[in-house]
Amino acid sequence: MRVNRAWLGLAVLMLPTLLVAMDATALLLALPRLSADLGAENVEQLWISDSYGFMVAGLVITMGTLGDRIGRRRLLMIGGAAFAVLSLVAAFAVDPLMLIVARALLGVAGATLAPSTLALITNMFRDEGQRGKAIAIWATCQFTGGALGPVLAGFLLQYFWWGSVFLFAVPAMVLLLLAGPVLLPEFRSDRAGRLDLGSVGLSLVAVLLTVYGIKQLTVGGAPVVAITALVVGAAFGLLFVRRQLRLETPLLDLRLLRNRPFTAVLVALVFAGIAMAGTGLLVTQYLQSVLGHSPFASAVLFAPMGLGVAVGTMAAPALARRMKQTTAIAGGLVGSALGSLLLVGVDGASALPLVMTGIAVLALGTGPLFALGTGLVVGSVPPERAGSAASMSETGNYFGGSLGFALLGVVAAVVYRGRMNGTSDSLAGAVAASRHLPADRGAELLRTAREAFTAGLHVTGVVAAVIFAGLAAMILAMRPETRTVPAALPDYEATRS
């Protein structure tokens, strides 16, 4: 009975995990239509798409630790209720400002969900093997949601208005609110102390400015503004670190980084995120601008990347039973390196199958890192710190993705401009310019631009392969070991109410 209730509780936790990931990507296809309906200008469109991610990134640290203090189930229920209400508000927004505010508040609600679900898993599954399998399922939902978000949005937009991409979250959150109090345990730390509002403010400003600066570099914004945001964000980050090291009960326990295995996995999560996000950015643009597929068709063709991670995470516990976890993680990363190298051969008639195979193999190999690595992070700390550890894991993933878009995007742009000899700054610009040229000159410009962009994809594949190979070597060198959850972990039945 105890195990059945725990697994039923896990099924409930999968709802917010899946939906938060889907909500982050589903808007990509809906943005053109809702912008036209609401009359959103370019700057407003950027805020509509970015406000959600900004708030999730800025508040996930606070929310992960807040759950340890006020109760993880309580925070999850509050966040789920807010997510449902705000999804309704976003669906029926009447102007861009209303939608921007709703998306930002959705980000606040979304920041409560991921660390709460992961931390609760550590309470519900005391057995190391079952906990590993549960975390693998959790990670699978994250990446499956990210892959299916655009596909579901494309389907909904064929039959309904743009607000439907927000409404699909409402029934799931209602089910969470009804089943959560029955199936999920409550947990709070008796030693959590009071929430330090100064630390909350410093972390929020540091993360928001850093992410903003990275995004400005990615989209080619004013470099002075981007660099200023990064410098000021770093300054606030240093103030945040100093404050945490002085506090007896910090918002984020940075002393956890003294644990070498813990730090090794966090570094691996960040750099794997860099490689995956950068590769994903180039591949999606390649599918649309070089191979000429529609946004919806590109979303479907890109799905093997998210589904590959899902398969890899689900297979991770079985691999861990047959070999050391470090061997499984490192072996998977070597596979990811090989998948990245397949992108180097992308060209000509075989381009599409090679791209799809490459991203599938790349993603499949990261599965053990995201499943077993996340388990190592939350399993290497006492249960009262699980929320803080979960928030560090989530922050690492988000920063890795943001850095990947910026860093590998810049690398690809440099290769593209070098191949174009300064005649074009981007493939999108070349496509627009070709429409105003005579047919033969326009065709020649497009051919040259597409070859230059493909060369950037090749270099990105090499860089990603180097990153994955380096991470595999680091994991083997650090040899993180799992940590048995202490016997003092509260009994699931006793914490259910």
HELIX and SHEET records of a PDB file:
HELIX    1   1 ARG A    2  LEU A   38  1                                  37    
HELIX    2   2 ASN A   42  ILE A   70  1                                  29    
HELIX    3   3 ARG A   72  ALA A   91  1                                  20    
HELIX    4   4 PRO A   96  MET A  124  1                                  29    
HELIX    5   5 GLU A  128  TYR A  159  1                                  32    
HELIX    6   6 SER A  164  LEU A  167  1                                   4    
HELIX    7   7 ALA A  169  LEU A  183  1                                  15    
HELIX    8   8 LEU A  197  THR A  218  1                                  22    
HELIX    9   9 PRO A  223  ARG A  246  1                                  24    
HELIX   10  10 LEU A  254  ARG A  258  5                                   5    
HELIX   11  11 ARG A  260  GLN A  285  1                                  26    
HELIX   12  12 TYR A  286  VAL A  290  3                                   5    
HELIX   13  13 PRO A  295  ARG A  322  1                                  28    
HELIX   14  14 GLN A  325  LEU A  342  1                                  18    
HELIX   15  15 LEU A  343  GLY A  345  5                                   3    
HELIX   16  16 GLY A  348  SER A  350  5                                   3    
HELIX   17  17 ALA A  351  PRO A  368  1                                  18    
HELIX   18  18 LEU A  369  GLY A  373  3                                   5    
HELIX   19  19 THR A  374  GLY A  379  1                                   6    
HELIX   20  20 PRO A  383  ARG A  385  5                                   3    
HELIX   21  21 ALA A  386  ARG A  419  1                                  34    
HELIX   22  22 LEU A  427  SER A  434  1                                   8    
HELIX   23  23 ALA A  439  MET A  478  1                                  40    
END                                                                             
